[in-house]
């Protein structure tokens, strides 16, 4: 599980850099803000992965919000960029959901 989470961390870092590069390519200087440190203990693997799934759903909702703004503003470049992230989030949520399901079934 730790290896999977570490690989996810690396992938999410790459996604963040993809946003940064897109903004820089558009002539915008991104402002990187501090994020809160996550909890260190989630009790059980199932609880941890439920949080992972919840977070992925939150990320998806934020990407959808940005896409809605891009549509309203007719920002076609942002729409194209965000489309990639929308597709990626389908995979991210499916992976997390599958793990939650497997861990939930192991408890029976």
C-alpha positions as CSV (number, residue, x, y, z in Angstrom):
1,X,0.0,0.0,0.0
2,X,2.8,2.4,0.8
3,X,4.4,1.8,-2.6
4,X,1.1,2.5,-4.3
5,X,0.6,5.7,-2.3
6,X,4.1,6.8,-3.1
7,X,3.6,6.2,-6.8
8,X,0.4,8.2,-6.6
9,X,2.3,11.0,-4.8
10,X,4.8,11.1,-7.7
11,X,2.0,11.1,-10.3
12,X,0.1,13.9,-8.5
13,X,3.3,16.0,-8.4
14,X,3.6,15.6,-12.1
15,X,0.0,16.7,-12.5
16,X,0.7,19.8,-10.5
17,X,3.7,20.6,-12.6
18,X,1.6,20.1,-15.7
19,X,-0.8,22.9,-14.5
20,X,2.2,25.1,-13.7
21,X,3.7,24.6,-17.2
22,X,0.3,25.3,-18.8
23,X,-0.1,28.6,-16.9
24,X,3.5,29.6,-17.7
25,X,2.9,28.8,-21.3
26,X,-0.1,31.1,-21.2
27,X,2.0,33.9,-19.7
28,X,0.6,33.5,-16.1
29,X,2.9,33.3,-13.2
30,X,1.3,30.6,-10.9
31,X,1.2,31.3,-7.2
32,X,2.0,28.1,-5.2
33,X,0.4,28.2,-1.8
34,X,1.1,26.0,1.2
35,X,-1.2,23.1,1.8
36,X,-2.1,21.5,5.1
37,X,-0.2,18.5,6.2
38,X,-2.4,15.3,5.9
39,X,-3.2,13.2,8.9
40,X,-0.5,10.7,9.9
41,X,-2.9,7.9,11.0
42,X,-6.1,6.8,9.4
43,X,-6.7,3.8,11.7
44,X,-7.2,1.1,9.0
45,X,-6.2,0.7,5.4
46,X,-9.9,0.8,4.5
47,X,-10.3,4.2,6.3
48,X,-7.2,5.5,4.5
49,X,-8.4,4.5,1.1
50,X,-11.9,5.9,1.8
51,X,-10.1,9.2,2.4
52,X,-8.1,8.8,-0.8
53,X,-11.4,8.2,-2.7
54,X,-13.0,11.2,-1.0
55,X,-10.1,13.4,-1.9
56,X,-10.1,12.2,-5.6
57,X,-13.8,13.1,-5.8
58,X,-13.0,16.6,-4.3
59,X,-10.2,17.1,-6.9
60,X,-12.7,16.0,-9.7
61,X,-15.2,18.6,-8.5
62,X,-12.6,21.4,-8.5
63,X,-11.5,20.5,-12.0
64,X,-15.1,20.5,-13.1
65,X,-15.5,24.0,-11.5
66,X,-12.5,25.2,-13.5
67,X,-13.8,23.7,-16.7
68,X,-17.1,25.5,-16.2
69,X,-15.3,28.8,-15.9
70,X,-13.2,28.0,-19.0
71,X,-16.5,27.3,-20.9
72,X,-18.0,30.5,-19.7
73,X,-14.9,32.5,-20.6
74,X,-14.5,30.7,-24.0
75,X,-11.0,29.9,-22.9
76,X,-10.4,27.0,-25.4
77,X,-6.8,26.4,-24.3
78,X,-7.9,25.9,-20.7
79,X,-10.7,23.6,-21.8
80,X,-8.3,21.5,-23.7
81,X,-5.9,21.3,-20.8
82,X,-8.6,20.5,-18.3
83,X,-10.1,17.8,-20.6
84,X,-6.9,15.8,-20.0
85,X,-7.4,16.2,-16.2
86,X,-11.1,15.2,-16.4
87,X,-10.2,12.0,-18.2
88,X,-7.4,11.4,-15.7
89,X,-9.8,11.8,-12.8
90,X,-12.0,9.0,-14.1
91,X,-9.1,6.7,-13.8
92,X,-8.0,8.0,-10.4
93,X,-11.5,7.6,-8.9
94,X,-11.9,4.1,-10.4
95,X,-8.6,3.0,-9.0
96,X,-9.4,4.3,-5.5
97,X,-12.9,2.9,-5.6
98,X,-11.6,-0.5,-6.6
99,X,-9.2,-0.5,-3.7
100,X,-11.9,0.5,-1.2
101,X,-14.2,-2.2,-2.6
102,X,-11.5,-4.9,-2.2
103,X,-10.6,-3.8,1.3
104,X,-14.2,-3.6,2.3
105,X,-14.7,-7.2,1.0
106,X,-11.7,-8.4,2.9
107,X,-13.4,-7.4,6.2
108,X,-16.2,-9.9,5.7
